[in-house]
Amino acid sequence: MSAKQRAKLKRAVRAAPPRPWRFTPPKTTKAQPDRNKAVGLSGDISFGDVASGSGAFIAAAEQVGMKCAWFIEPDDTTAAIAARVAGPQATRYRSVLDINPWDLPWVQALLAGPECTPFSKAGKQRSFQDKRSKTLFWTIWFMSERQPDFAFIENVAALKTVKGGDVWRTLVSLVDVAGYHLHHDFVCPTMWGIPETRKRVMLLAIRKDLYAKVGAPPPLRVPRSVRHRSLEDIMLPPAQVSHYFEAHKLWADVTGSVAVWKADWQDKLKLALPGQPFTVLRYGQGNYGYTAFANATPATKHSSFGPGGNTHLVVQKDAAGVWAPRNLSPVEMKLKFDGDLYDVPHPAPVDHPDLMAILGNSCPMDVLVGILTHYVSNHLRIQ
């Protein structure tokens, strides 16, 4: 064998995949040091709530030993509900556009549910080109200027992927420059047994000096005591719900026809509730009949045993025996948002004229109390 052939053979051997019995130890990273359980926050943790709505965040935070110092909500009607939850010691402010962070009392924690429309498909995902994204920027501005111990931010899951991830990378960079370490979890109401698939991202920003002592939160685990509810559990009167995972299957069962299901069904939806897309959960009055059909795509299973995508469409026979979209009543919607595991009711009263809009911009109470329990009670506090 010539020298040239030997060199070629050596290159081929080096480039060949390893033999099955050859062991290569895995590459590992430096392990996080054990949590010093004697270090952390204690007592009542003061907080401010940005874009508070009806005060769901406030009610959840008070459940884990936090105390509201101020909240920001432009709408007078929903602010009145939040004020009752927050208590007389909490000051209400109208808009982040009119407030400098230095005009607010310092708080240990900042809670924020900035407008999600700029980052969701409903708002065409214009992200930072949408003026409503200013609330998110203001939240980071407050963190940078006033340096609370931590901030908790809730938004749509698309926040991490919109604009090819540019929005997320910008957010992480801004939070880092502000002096915080950012941790996030994806959650869905179905994880807490709630029959609504609405994936959200929960962000925990811990100030870097505190993070050096407590580290990152452990993996999120939902308590085993969660009671998984189905649509049948919240429909009044109780209804038998048949789950279908393809819209044309539902239409074929209802009408016996497949060819025209899409156009005809969209027409029925427009008559029932103008402007609502096909996969959005129906709001409004209901309660007719006892047999209902629920529709979702294969990716959006709405048995309450795992995260999914969109919410559900329900159809039911009316008093005349005709199939029609089944609207959830305010009482039924309230049942979904009231706490079942933690027994914390949603602050919005069931007879509120804007109940559907309030709940549409809110999170179920079990989700909020559960995630704050995980982040605050089980990690940031002295253990």
N, C-alpha and C positions, 0 to 999 in steps of 0.2 A: 504494500500500500504506500503510495507516495505521500509526501508531507502535505500536499494540497488536499488529498483525500482524507487524511487523518484530521486535518483542521476542520474540514467540512463535517465530518462525523461528530467531532466534539461539539460543534455549534448545534447540530441536530439534537444531540443528547441533552444539552443544556436547555434547549427550547422545548423539549418534550414535557408533557404533563407528568407530575410526580406519580410514582408507583403507588398502588392502593395501600401498601403496608407502610409507606413512608409517612411518619407523623410530623406535622408542622404545628407547633404550639400557637394557639390563637393570640392575636394582638389585643392587649387590654389597655384600658385607660386608668388613670389614677382614681382610686375609689374615693367617694365623698366621705369625709370624716364623720364619725358618729355624732349625732345631735346632742349638744350639751343641754340636757333637760332642765337645768337650773337657770338657764338664760332664756329670756323671751319677754313678751308683754304680759301685763297683769292688770287686774282691776277693770273698771269700765273704760273701754276704748272709745274716745271721742271720734266722730266721723262727720264728714260732709257728703251730701248726696247730690250728684250732678245729674240733671234731667230725671228728676225723681218720679215723674208720673204720679200715680195715686199712692205711692209710698210702699210698694211691695218690697223694695230693697231695704227700706227702713225697718219694716216689720221683721224681716228675716235677720237683719243685723242685730236688732234688739234681742232676738231669741238666743244669740250667742254672746251676750254680754257687752254689746256696743251701745253707745249713747249718741243720738243725733244732736249736733250743734247747729247745723244749718242745712238747708236744702234749696235747690234751684229748680223752679218749674214755672214756665210762662203762663200756662193755662190756669185761670182762677178756679174753675170747677174741680179739676183734679188736684190742684194745690190744696184746696180745702180738705180733701180726703187725706192727703199726705200730712197736713198739719195736725189732724186729729191723732194720727199714728205717731208722729214725732214727739208730740208733747209741747207744752208752753215754752220750754227752754230753747226750742229750736227756732231759728230765724229763717224766714222765707225770702229768697231773692228771685227775681223774675227771669233774668236771662244772662247767660255767660257773656253775651256780646256787650253788656253794659258794666261788667265787673272786672276789676283788676284783682288778681290773686292776693295782693297785699291789703285789699279792702275787706278781706274775710278773716275771721278768727282762725288761728292755726289749729289743726286737728291732727290726730295720730293716723287717721286713715281717710282715704278718699274712695267713695263708691261711685261708679259711673256706668250708666247705660246709654252711651252716646247714640244719636240717630244711626240706625243700621241701614236705612234706605240708600245712602251713597255707595254701599258696598254689596248690596243685594241685587238680585235680578229684577226685583220690583222697581228699583230706582235706576235701572239700566247700568249699574255698576260704574258710574262716572267717578267714583272715589273722591279724590281730592279736588276734582273739578266741580263737585257739588258743594254748594255753600253750606249745606247741613253738616259737612264733615268738620266744621269749625269747632263743634262741641268736643270732638276727640282731640283736636289740637289744643284747645283750652285746657283740657284735663292734663295733658302732658306739660303745658305751661305752668299750671299750678304745682305739679310735682317738682318741676325744675326750680321754681322760685321758693316754695314754702317747705319742701322736703318732709312730707309726712312719712311715717314709718313704712307704710305700704299703701298700695292702691289696688282696688279690685275693679276690673272693667269687663263688661259683658257685651257681646256683639254677635253678628252672624258668623257662621263657620267660614263663609266665603272670604272673610277678612284676610285669611292667610293665602288665598290663591288668586284673588282679583288682580287684574293687570299683570298677570304672569308672575305674581309674587312680589312685585315692586312695592306695593303698598305695605306688605308685611315687613319687608326688609327696611323700609323707611321707618316704620313704627318701632322696630327693634332698635335701630340706630338712635332714634330720638330718645327712647326710654333709657338706653345705655348712657348717652351723653347727659341726661338729666340726673344720673347717679343711681340707677336702679338695675336690678337683675330681673329679667322677665321670664316667667313660667306660664305655661298655658295647658289647658285641658279641653278636649272636645266633649261635650255632654249633650244628652238628649232627654226629654221628659220620659221617654220609655224606660230609661235606666232606673227611674224611681217609680215605675209601674203605672205611669200616666198614659192613657191611650191617645197620644199626640206625638207624631214624629216631626220634630222641629230642632234640627241640630244647631247648637250654639258653641261659641268659643268663649271660655272663661280665662281671663288674664289676671295673673297675680304679679304685681311689680313690687319687689322687696328692696328697700334702700340698701345699698351695697354694704354698709357697715353692719347692718342687722343681718344681712344674708351671710356674711362671714361667720356669724355666730350660730345661725339656725339652719343654713343650707337650703336646698330645694325641698319642696314638699314631697312626701312619698307618693307612690302611684295611687290614683283615686280608686277607691273601692266602695261600692254602694253597700249599705247594710243588708244583711241577709233577711232582715225582717220586713223588707219591702213587700207590699201586697200588690201584685200585678193586676191591674184592673183592665177591663175591656170596654169597648163601646157600649156593650149591653149594660154594664154597671152604672153608666151615667145617663142612659136614655130613660125618660119618664113619659108614659108608663113603660115598664120593662119591655124590651123588644128583642126578638131573636134576630141576630145579625149574621148574614152569610158573607164571608170574605171572598172576594174575587181579586185576582192580581193582574187582570188584563181588562181594559175597558170594553173591548169588543165582545168578550165573554159575558160580561154583565148585560150588554145591550142585546145579545142573542137570546139570553135567558128571559129577558123582559119582553121582547117584541117578536122573537123567532126569526129576526132578520139580522144579517151581518153587513150587507152591502151598504146600507144607508145609516149605520149607527152613528158615525162621527158627526155628519152635518146635522142630522135630526136631533142628536143629543145636545150639541152645542146650542141649537135653537131653543131647546127646552131650558137650558141654563140661562140664556140671555133673557128669556121671559121671566124666569124665577128671580134672578138677581143680576141686573145689567152690569157688565164690566168685570165680572168675576171670572178668572181663568178656570180651566177644567179641574185642576188638582187642588184647588184651595178649599179648605173646610167650610161648609155652609154655615153661615150665621143667620139668626132670625127666629121666627116663630115656627113651631112644629107640633109634634105630639099627635099625629094621626096614625092609625093602624098599629099592627103588632109585628109585622115582618119587614125587615129592612135589608138592603144590600149595600155593602160598602165597597168602594172601588179604590185600588191603588195600583201603581206599576209594580213590576217584580222587585224593584229596588226599594220600594217604600212599604214594606210589610207593616201593618198596623196592629198586629198582636203586640202587646206591650212588653216584649221580652228582649228588645235590643234596639239600638239606634237605627233610624231610617232617614228618609229624605223629606218629602212633602207630607202634608196632612191629607185628610180623606174626604171623599165625596160619599154621601149617604142618600139613597133613594128609598122611598117607602110608598105603599099603597095608601091613597087618601080615602076619605069616607065613601067616595063613589067607586072605589076599587081601581082607580087609575094610578099608574106609576108616576111619581113626581119626585123632584129633589126634596130630600128630607132636611129641613133646617133645624139646627140645634137651638133650643130655647135658651134664654138667659140663665135660667136655673141650671140647665144641663152644662152650659159653659162654665158657670161658677163652680160646679162640682169638680170639673177638671182642674181648675186653678187653685182651689182650696187645698190646704195641706191634709194629707191622709196619714203619712208616716209621722210627721212632726206636729200635727194638729194645730197648724197656724193658718187661719183663714186669710184669703186674699182681702186686702183692705177695701176694694171697690164693692159697694153694696149692690145686691142683685137687682134692685129697682132703679139703679142709676140710668138715666136716659142714654148715656154714652158708654154703657158697660162693654159692648162689643169692641169698640175702638180702644178702650182702656186695656182690655185683656189681650187684644191683638198686638199691643205694644209692650206686653209684660211677659214674665216667666212664671210658670207654676210655682207655688210657694215651697213645695218639697224640693225642687231643684235649687232654689236660692238658699234655703236653710241648709240643705245637704252640702252644697259646695262651700258655704261659709263655715260650716262645722268642720269640714275637712281642712280648709286653709287656716282658719283662725284658731278654733278650739283645739284641734289636733296637731297643729304645727307651730304657729307663731306664738302662742301663749306658753308660759312656763308649764312644763309637763309634770 
